[in-house]
Amino acid sequence: MSLLSLFFLLFFINISNSLQFCQESCSRTGLVIRFPFGLTGTSCSYESYFNLSCTGGGQTILNLPLSGNFLVQYIDYRYQKIHIRDPGNCFPERYFFNNFSLSGSPFARELHGTFTYLNCSSDVSFPSSYRRINCLSSDSFTVVAIPHTYDQANQTVVSASPCKVMSDSVFAPVSWHQRDEGVAALTWTEPDCRNCEQRGGICGYKDDVGSEVGCYYYDQPNDKHALPRSAKYGMIIGIGIPGLLCIIGLGCYLCGRVRSYRHSHSSRRSELITTIPHQPSVVTAGLDGPTLELYPKTLLGASRRLPKPNDNTCSICLSEYQPKETLRTIPECNHYFHSECVDAWLKMNATCPVCRNSPDASLSASSIATTPSSSLSASSSSLYSGP
């Protein structure tokens, strides 16, 4: 590995180790706890009032200084919301008795609503504008609530109601449409990590000192020991660039070796070509017309008798000899063929079609010229039998 790649690798590993990233949970399948929250006794939380604790059953607990402990149901890190459940499952009771306060904590009510509480007998029919509070009602009476307003219409509804007003201005962090009476939603604004989380990053301290909060991008946010994306990019650059340079260098070296081999091979081949004497090419030509006319002809009679009884087929056209056909003989090997077949053959190839011997034109001509008439007459007399 080159010095450049080693520098990049050490630099980004150092950055990775300086990032403080905690991810915890009270149980294996429980709520994920990470910055700005942290379990009590660790240094993962933004401040002590973000500390959470665990019950023996693996549930997550949030402690509000003036209101006590609450079960944490859900944490939305992207929009910085935390949903908590009242152990008694009745937040309206806390609101009614003013037994819920967020003072001394970083949290605020997500929703702000003011309600009028009414105590009615159990046999009263409620208008659609009323909402029954189940956790405050019993068999003998029913507690209902309506949104508190100061308009004349609402005052008329309250005054005309057969129910007794319990409280005229109860402030609660709930929505009028919320049906779960044991859950409340809280928000926090500091540290503000919404933009980071919504872009796929994760907030955390930049170092162990905990003096500055940064946004980091992890490929696997559920992996407690995952490297940040910047560290992985650094490792890719630190290792990839020197690796690419090595590949290019190796390729150039191999190309040089191939060119050198081709050059030496080409030089050696040219030397061999210059040292080998030139061999003249041998071209086999056919016989000319005058030479062919010196080869004896035979006219077959009706009996088609030949010196070789079994040789009754022309080896060139593969047809049987018929009466009145003219045959020509090659004297050197005494093979017979149709005259027109062997003439066309010998004009292109100076070899016998059967034995591939090359007739010596000069010898044939001299031998035939000595006794041409007797040879032809003998052949004709012995083979010709007219009709």
C-alpha positions, -999 to +999 in steps of 0.1 A: +000+000+000+013+034-009+020+062+015-009+082+000-034+054+007-021+048+042-025+085+049-062+085+037-070+054+056-055+066+089-071+100+086-107+087+081-103+060+107-093+087+131-124+107+122-146+076+126-132+069+160-138+105+171-175+103+164-196+094+194-225+073+184-246+055+210-276+033+203-292+015+231-324-003+241-341-016+272-347-049+255-337-067+223-369-057+205-376-026+225-375+011+217-343+024+200-326+049+223-301+073+207-290+109+207-303+132+222-316+105+246-294+080+265-297+056+293-289+068+328-253+062+337-240+067+301-226+097+284-248+094+253-276+119+262-275+155+253-282+166+288-292+148+320-329+156+315-328+135+284-318+105+305-341+074+302-342+043+324-354+008+321-378-013+341-373-049+349-397-058+322-377-040+295-399-009+293-384+026+288-391+052+315-389+090+312-388+110+344-403+145+345-390+164+375-424+177+387-447+150+374-429+117+380-423+087+357-440+079+325-437+050+300-421+059+267-441+045+238-425+060+208-398+085+198-399+103+165-364+116+159-372+131+125-398+155+140-386+155+176-417+141+193-419+117+222-452+099+231-455+090+268-481+070+287-495+078+321-490+048+344-527+053+355-538+056+319-557+088+327-541+120+316-574+139+320-573+133+357-538+148+359-550+178+339-581+183+360-562+182+393-533+202+378-510+172+385-490+174+353-461+199+348-433+201+323-413+226+343-376+217+347-376+195+315-367+204+279-402+193+266-432+212+256-468+202+248-472+193+212-509+204+211-525+230+232-562+226+241-584+241+268-615+221+278-646+225+299-653+195+321-690+186+330-703+161+355-735+145+344-758+117+355-754+084+338-788+086+321-782+119+303-780+119+265-750+138+253-750+161+222-724+154+195-703+183+208-697+164+241-669+139+246-671+112+273-640+109+296-641+072+304-612+072+330-631+098+351-666+083+348-682+056+369-715+037+369-733+065+388-721+095+368-704+104+336-677+131+330-677+147+296-657+175+281-662+201+254-636+225+239-635+257+258-644+288+239-656+322+248-682+326+221-719+331+231-729+299+214-708+277+236-718+295+267-754+288+258-747+251+254-730+249+288-757+269+306-785+248+290-768+215+298-783+193+325-748+186+337-727+204+364-696+223+354-666+208+371-639+231+356-643+257+331-607+260+319-586+228+318-554+231+298-542+198+283-516+188+257-541+166+237-562+169+206-599+169+208-599+139+184-575+119+205-592+088+218-564+073+239-568+090+273-535+076+287-511+090+260-497+125+256-473+139+229-444+161+238-418+179+217-383+193+222-364+219+202-329+218+216-308+203+201-325+208+167-317+178+146-348+177+125-331+188+093-303+163+097-326+134+106-350+142+077-321+141+053-312+106+065-285+116+089-280+110+126-271+136+152-244+131+177-215+147+195-184+152+173-161+140+201-160+126+236-159+160+251-195+166+240-190+203+231-205+203+196-233+185+179-229+173+143-248+155+116-234+123+103-246+098+076-245+061+084-253+034+059-266+011+087-281+033+115-292+002+134-256-010+137-241+003+169-206-001+155-212+011+119-188+034+103-200+068+091-204+074+054-175+099+053-152+073+068-162+047+042-157+072+014-123+079+027-114+043+028-126+038-007-105+068-019-075+058+002-075+022-011-092+026-045-069+053-061-036+035-053-052+003-064-063+019-097-028+033-102-013-002-096-037-017-122-028+009-148+009+004-141+006-034-144-014-029-177+013-007-191+040-032-181+022-061-198+015-040-229+053-033-231+061-069-227+037-079-255+051-053-278+087-064-271+078-100-277+060-092-310+090-071-322+115-098-314+093-125-329+089-104-361+127-098-363+134-135-359+109-144-385+123-120-410+158-134-405+145-169-411+128-158-443+160-142-456+181-173-449+158-198-465+165-201-503+136-194-526+121-225-540+106-222-574+070-232-575+062-262-596+031-258-618+017-288-634+003-280-668-018-301-691-008-316-725-012-296-757-034-307-786-007-321-809+006-343-781-029-356-773-034-366-810-004-389-807-022-410-781-038-440-799-076-442-804-099-472-806-133-475-822-155-500-804-175-525-823-208-540-813-192-566-790-174-539-770-144-562-765-114-547-748-080-560-739-091-558-702-125-575-701-134-560-667-124-525-677-157-516-694-164-483-677-148-449-682-132-438-649-138-401-657-176-400-665-183-434-649-204-445-680-201-479-696-185-480-731-210-484-759-206-496-795-193-470-820-177-449-791-141-438-796-116-446-768-081-432-762-053-450-745-024-437-724+005-458-736+026-456-704-001-473-682-025-487-709-056-472-693-086-466-715-111-437-714-136-420-736-116-399-761-135-367-753-132-373-715-095-380-713-087-352-738-105-326-716-087-341-685-052-342-700-055-306-712-058-296-676-038-323-658-008-341-673-015-372-652-035-404-657-069-401-639-066-437-626-029-442-616-019-405-614+013-412-633+025-383-654+029-394-691+063-384-705+052-365-735+085-367-753+089-404-748+053-411-757+056-390-788+089-408-799+076-443-791+043-437-809+060-420-838+082-450-846+052-473-855+021-452-854+002-470-882+009-505-870-002-496-834-033-480-846-041-508-871-034-535-846-057-519-821-083-514-846-082-549-860-082-565-826-109-545-810-131-535-839-158-559-851-182-542-873-218-549-874 
